[in-house]
């Protein structure tokens, strides 16, 4: 007779109920995170498609004919760097899932002024207490967003030093996206940003989680009644096999020296051995080479000799590299070296902030 509780349900039904509750809770968490990112991508797409400016009424800034305001932020700080470095050229890459930023000022960055930041379709402006600072898109040569702090640095042709803005962490993501849209609008490439968002939405849609199947009481195993389940059973089985083996190995070996001494040693004749000479050296076993004769340390087969073993990083792979490696979307827009992401796809953004961000992070480098 099946064991039941006060409600009359058997242990199999209780086990199935617990399993279904656990699986449904995990599914709800994953599905909520997926939906949140899907909504954010669609919001960015709508903002890029419906980008409209305002006349900037009430702002203490003079706008040129045809210039409109896209975004404002009152709590912005003007910053400069002590050691000027060449920044990467501005691009149109969109970061749909930015990492959390810490409210800190990086080393080597000093605050020069504070005031109102304004993004227009022609420039970025800071209206501070000590004056106005402009960064014209037409003269912009370098732009970099700090991956850990809400700092954006810019370089322009008519200014030797490197300067930028330090923003509140909550406003940094919106500022960076709007600045990318404004720069794209200035160079007539807004359609490229929209196409990139279309690709991100389609890729994200393929990762929608599926609702788990219902566990039935018939799937319950007897091991479910043991505290710890199958893990406890596996440990007990392993112990049952290992302990007798250890005890057997620990027994002292039987003494056979008396029997050996009573047995005369065999004699070797000259006809059997031949002339005396040095003993032949023992042959050492050598590992068999791989079928291709070329170790790759787990890398897929390819005619370029690329592997995971070590060597030089690959910054300019041949055009046919994606015939042998699973290249991620936007692979050829990369500006770093070749890496493998944790989901198995490959990126050319090694060494850059946010590499493999949409592919569970970086796993390892590919070497030549």
Wavefront OBJ file of the C-alpha trace (Angstrom):
o trace
v 0.000 0.000 0.000
v 1.395 3.429 -0.986
v 2.511 5.708 1.831
v 0.296 8.804 2.064
v 0.230 11.963 4.171
v -2.716 13.584 5.953
v -4.117 14.847 2.639
v -4.058 11.415 1.058
v -1.349 12.213 -1.560
v 1.515 9.809 -2.054
v 5.200 10.748 -1.914
v 5.368 10.607 -5.734
v 2.774 13.366 -6.040
v 4.593 15.466 -3.440
v 7.880 14.992 -5.293
v 6.311 15.971 -8.648
v 4.741 19.049 -7.059
v 8.076 20.234 -5.633
v 9.878 19.651 -8.932
v 7.274 21.588 -10.914
v 7.345 24.485 -8.444
v 11.130 24.709 -8.651
v 11.211 24.556 -12.458
v 8.429 27.103 -12.842
v 10.154 29.535 -10.460
v 13.413 29.270 -12.421
v 11.520 29.762 -15.695
v 9.756 32.867 -14.372
v 13.067 34.471 -13.400
v 14.690 33.757 -16.779
v 11.601 34.816 -18.725
v 11.323 38.097 -16.775
v 14.975 38.955 -17.539
v 14.473 38.079 -21.217
v 11.316 40.212 -21.452
v 12.984 43.162 -19.725
v 15.815 43.148 -22.262
v 13.372 42.695 -25.154
v 11.399 45.736 -24.026
v 14.594 47.769 -23.681
v 15.745 46.853 -27.204
v 12.369 47.803 -28.665
v 12.397 51.082 -26.735
v 15.808 51.933 -28.174
v 14.574 51.013 -31.655
v 11.551 53.288 -31.303
v 13.758 56.124 -30.022
v 16.110 55.739 -32.997
v 13.274 55.589 -35.534
v 11.310 58.526 -34.061
v 14.241 60.808 -33.218
v 12.927 64.344 -33.161
v 14.453 67.458 -31.736
v 13.034 70.529 -30.031
v 13.706 74.173 -30.609
v 15.390 74.425 -27.202
v 13.123 77.089 -25.835
v 14.120 78.231 -22.367
v 17.672 76.894 -22.618
v 20.555 79.365 -22.179
v 22.189 78.321 -25.451
v 22.111 79.885 -28.889
v 21.164 77.423 -31.621
v 22.286 77.798 -35.223
v 19.694 77.707 -38.024
v 18.435 74.118 -38.372
v 19.949 73.024 -35.023
v 17.614 71.175 -32.638
v 18.022 69.783 -29.099
v 17.817 66.022 -28.485
v 18.719 65.667 -24.767
v 19.614 67.726 -21.684
v 21.154 66.868 -18.304
v 21.559 69.541 -15.592
v 23.940 67.650 -13.270
v 26.947 67.179 -15.561
v 30.612 67.840 -14.784
v 33.321 68.880 -17.203
v 36.432 66.724 -16.789
v 39.915 66.660 -18.295
v 42.730 64.120 -18.321
v 46.275 64.839 -17.196
v 47.951 62.548 -19.712
v 46.419 62.873 -23.152
v 46.097 59.649 -25.145
v 44.710 59.004 -28.604
v 41.090 57.888 -28.314
v 39.457 55.430 -30.737
v 37.481 56.900 -33.603
v 33.773 57.391 -32.844
v 31.587 54.528 -34.052
v 27.889 53.673 -34.176
v 27.948 50.602 -31.901
v 24.933 50.249 -29.594
v 25.325 48.612 -26.195
v 21.826 47.234 -25.384
v 22.822 45.748 -22.003
v 25.376 48.099 -20.396
v 27.098 46.975 -17.219
v 26.298 48.851 -13.990
v 28.477 51.936 -13.565
v 30.009 52.993 -10.264
v 29.685 56.629 -9.147
v 33.411 57.324 -9.137
v 35.968 59.404 -10.977
v 38.746 57.359 -12.629
v 42.384 58.016 -11.782
v 43.975 60.772 -13.837
v 40.650 62.546 -14.482
v 40.048 65.918 -12.826
v 36.871 68.001 -12.614
v 37.133 71.415 -14.291
v 33.568 72.751 -14.228
v 29.919 71.762 -13.792
v 26.661 72.735 -15.422
v 24.039 71.822 -18.025
v 24.878 69.279 -20.760
v 22.994 69.580 -24.063
v 23.048 67.211 -27.039
v 21.966 68.704 -30.366
v 22.075 67.370 -33.916
v 25.383 69.209 -34.473
v 27.316 69.240 -31.202
v 27.602 68.392 -27.520
v 27.597 71.452 -25.276
v 28.320 71.994 -21.575
v 27.070 75.294 -20.144
v 29.129 75.594 -16.968
v 29.793 78.237 -14.359
v 33.149 79.119 -15.949
v 31.947 79.282 -19.527
v 30.803 77.077 -22.394
v 32.545 74.014 -23.837
v 31.548 72.691 -27.302
v 32.391 69.412 -29.063
v 31.342 69.664 -32.700
v 30.548 66.369 -34.475
v 32.170 67.669 -37.640
v 35.514 68.013 -35.797
v 35.196 64.925 -33.577
v 38.220 62.604 -33.953
v 38.018 60.386 -30.857
v 35.391 59.175 -28.387
v 35.569 56.663 -25.524
v 33.088 55.586 -22.839
v 34.580 54.291 -19.596
v 33.199 50.732 -19.061
v 33.185 51.054 -15.247
v 32.502 54.752 -14.557
v 29.984 57.245 -16.041
v 32.718 59.152 -17.885
v 32.805 59.932 -21.622
v 35.966 61.457 -23.138
v 36.118 63.273 -26.484
v 38.795 64.677 -28.777
v 38.275 67.336 -31.450
v 40.538 68.827 -34.092
v 40.729 72.375 -32.723
v 41.683 71.403 -29.141
v 44.907 69.768 -27.961
v 43.670 68.411 -24.646
v 41.227 65.575 -24.050
v 38.076 66.467 -22.131
v 34.616 65.063 -21.561
v 31.718 64.695 -19.166
v 31.148 62.956 -15.843
v 27.428 62.190 -15.455
v 25.203 60.660 -12.773
v 25.304 56.843 -13.198
v 21.543 56.671 -13.786
v 21.782 59.063 -16.761
v 24.935 57.687 -18.404
v 23.303 54.943 -20.517
v 20.684 57.282 -22.003
v 23.341 59.933 -22.639
v 25.607 57.499 -24.495
v 22.792 56.147 -26.671
v 21.488 59.619 -27.520
v 25.006 60.831 -28.333
v 25.439 57.850 -30.703
v 22.121 58.694 -32.404
v 23.012 62.365 -32.673
v 26.409 61.596 -34.222
v 24.762 59.129 -36.638
v 22.216 61.769 -37.617
v 25.001 64.292 -38.239
v 26.829 61.926 -40.631
v 23.542 60.666 -42.163
v 23.950 57.124 -40.822
v 20.923 56.789 -38.540
v 19.617 53.910 -40.685
v 22.768 51.940 -39.747
v 21.895 52.256 -36.050
v 18.300 51.159 -36.712
v 19.526 48.155 -38.736
v 21.849 47.187 -35.878
v 18.933 47.308 -33.429
v 16.815 45.188 -35.805
v 19.570 42.574 -35.777
v 19.823 42.651 -31.985
v 16.051 42.250 -31.597
v 15.974 39.285 -34.004
v 18.929 37.631 -32.271
v 17.350 38.164 -28.859
v 14.036 36.719 -30.074
v 15.747 33.424 -30.885
v 16.797 33.118 -27.225
v 13.301 33.332 -25.766
v 13.064 30.748 -22.972
v 10.556 27.892 -23.273
v 8.181 26.928 -20.500
v 9.433 23.671 -18.907
v 7.475 20.450 -19.362
v 5.273 19.235 -16.510
v 6.804 16.551 -14.292
v 4.406 13.693 -13.539
v 4.368 11.442 -10.449
v 5.222 8.473 -12.666
v 8.692 10.000 -13.258
v 9.606 9.828 -9.563
v 12.424 7.444 -8.668
v 12.965 5.622 -5.434
v 16.123 7.673 -4.878
v 13.855 10.708 -4.365
v 12.875 9.277 -0.966
v 16.503 9.307 0.235
v 17.660 12.575 1.865
v 19.867 14.231 -0.745
v 18.315 12.255 -3.624
v 20.453 10.688 -6.321
v 23.585 12.474 -5.105
v 23.437 10.623 -1.776
v 22.867 7.308 -3.574
v 25.803 7.957 -5.915
v 28.132 8.822 -3.033
v 27.088 5.709 -1.124
v 27.639 3.515 -4.204
v 31.076 5.019 -4.789
v 32.009 4.455 -1.153
v 30.869 0.837 -1.399
v 33.294 0.308 -4.292
v 36.249 2.348 -3.050
v 36.467 1.228 0.587
v 36.946 -2.519 -0.150
v 39.563 -1.649 -2.767
v 41.457 0.509 -0.262
v 41.355 -2.236 2.353
v 42.595 -4.796 -0.153
v 45.522 -2.583 -1.159
v 46.411 -1.959 2.481
v 46.905 -5.723 3.296
v 50.616 -6.656 3.539
v 51.801 -8.817 0.623
v 52.528 -12.486 1.276
v 56.210 -13.330 1.868
v 57.660 -15.507 -0.870
v 61.381 -15.125 -0.154
v 61.733 -18.690 1.283
v 60.171 -20.311 -1.754
v 62.342 -18.260 -4.053
v 65.509 -19.206 -2.167
v 64.693 -22.904 -2.377
v 64.280 -22.723 -6.135
v 67.544 -22.795 -8.096
v 68.014 -19.856 -10.421
v 67.865 -20.753 -14.097
v 71.154 -20.676 -15.939
v 71.603 -19.052 -19.331
v 73.641 -20.890 -21.944
v 75.936 -19.228 -24.381
v 74.029 -20.677 -27.341
v 70.818 -19.073 -26.160
v 72.303 -15.672 -25.418
v 75.055 -15.360 -27.951
v 78.116 -13.202 -27.373
v 78.049 -11.006 -24.341
v 77.456 -7.352 -25.042
v 75.828 -4.225 -23.663
v 72.181 -4.550 -22.811
v 69.805 -3.004 -25.322
v 68.191 0.181 -24.011
v 64.530 0.000 -23.084
v 62.270 1.578 -25.637
v 60.283 4.516 -24.376
v 56.670 4.809 -25.426
v 55.978 7.986 -27.375
v 52.528 9.610 -27.561
v 50.723 9.088 -30.820
v 50.310 12.237 -32.875
v 46.811 13.538 -33.526
v 45.145 12.336 -36.777
v 45.947 15.669 -38.396
v 49.487 15.741 -36.968
v 48.733 19.247 -35.620
v 47.622 19.860 -31.994
v 44.967 22.553 -31.728
v 44.037 22.325 -28.017
v 40.349 21.972 -28.887
v 40.143 24.524 -31.716
v 38.033 23.558 -34.760
v 39.823 22.253 -37.838
v 41.019 25.052 -40.090
v 43.633 25.582 -42.821
v 45.144 28.635 -41.093
v 46.780 26.770 -38.199
v 44.737 28.679 -35.587
v 44.511 27.037 -32.146
v 43.947 27.672 -28.436
v 47.444 26.529 -27.382
v 49.231 29.883 -27.405
v 51.200 32.126 -29.712
v 50.395 35.439 -31.364
v 46.973 37.067 -31.121
v 45.091 37.345 -34.413
v 44.006 40.856 -35.368
v 43.552 40.499 -39.141
v 42.147 37.047 -39.947
v 41.531 36.060 -43.582
v 38.098 36.534 -45.122
v 37.396 32.799 -45.103
v 37.850 32.487 -41.319
v 34.060 32.372 -40.816
v 33.889 29.252 -43.023
v 35.661 27.339 -40.234
v 34.753 29.353 -37.092
v 31.228 30.282 -35.933
v 31.510 34.063 -36.231
v 29.141 36.197 -34.135
v 26.886 38.800 -35.822
v 28.809 41.953 -36.670
v 32.112 40.013 -36.602
v 33.884 42.183 -39.201
v 33.071 45.382 -37.322
v 35.419 44.237 -34.547
v 38.518 46.289 -33.723
v 40.491 43.908 -31.500
v 41.814 40.344 -31.738
v 40.087 37.005 -32.313
v 38.479 35.431 -29.219
v 35.993 32.658 -28.487
v 32.915 33.581 -26.462
v 31.402 31.298 -23.842
v 28.448 30.368 -26.102
v 30.862 29.006 -28.748
v 30.754 31.938 -31.183
v 33.816 33.999 -32.142
v 34.354 37.754 -31.975
v 36.985 40.135 -33.316
v 36.640 42.553 -30.390
v 39.223 40.966 -28.078
v 40.697 43.480 -25.654
v 37.849 45.994 -26.060
v 35.217 46.878 -23.439
v 32.060 44.796 -23.678
v 33.558 42.013 -25.803
v 31.203 38.976 -25.975
v 28.727 40.906 -23.795
v 25.779 39.315 -25.605
v 27.464 35.887 -25.705
v 27.948 35.132 -21.973
v 31.448 36.687 -21.845
v 34.906 35.762 -23.155
v 36.145 32.170 -22.883
v 39.644 32.229 -24.445
v 41.892 33.747 -27.134
v 42.590 32.219 -30.533
v 46.265 32.114 -31.513
v 48.238 31.793 -34.740
l 1 2 3 4 5 6 7 8 9 10 11 12 13 14 15 16 17 18 19 20 21 22 23 24 25 26 27 28 29 30 31 32 33 34 35 36 37 38 39 40 41 42 43 44 45 46 47 48 49 50 51 52 53 54 55 56 57 58 59 60 61 62 63 64 65 66 67 68 69 70 71 72 73 74 75 76 77 78 79 80 81 82 83 84 85 86 87 88 89 90 91 92 93 94 95 96 97 98 99 100 101 102 103 104 105 106 107 108 109 110 111 112 113 114 115 116 117 118 119 120 121 122 123 124 125 126 127 128 129 130 131 132 133 134 135 136 137 138 139 140 141 142 143 144 145 146 147 148 149 150 151 152 153 154 155 156 157 158 159 160 161 162 163 164 165 166 167 168 169 170 171 172 173 174 175 176 177 178 179 180 181 182 183 184 185 186 187 188 189 190 191 192 193 194 195 196 197 198 199 200 201 202 203 204 205 206 207 208 209 210 211 212 213 214 215 216 217 218 219 220 221 222 223 224 225 226 227 228 229 230 231 232 233 234 235 236 237 238 239 240 241 242 243 244 245 246 247 248 249 250 251 252 253 254 255 256 257 258 259 260 261 262 263 264 265 266 267 268 269 270 271 272 273 274 275 276 277 278 279 280 281 282 283 284 285 286 287 288 289 290 291 292 293 294 295 296 297 298 299 300 301 302 303 304 305 306 307 308 309 310 311 312 313 314 315 316 317 318 319 320 321 322 323 324 325 326 327 328 329 330 331 332 333 334 335 336 337 338 339 340 341 342 343 344 345 346 347 348 349 350 351 352 353 354 355 356 357 358 359 360 361 362 363 364 365 366 367 368
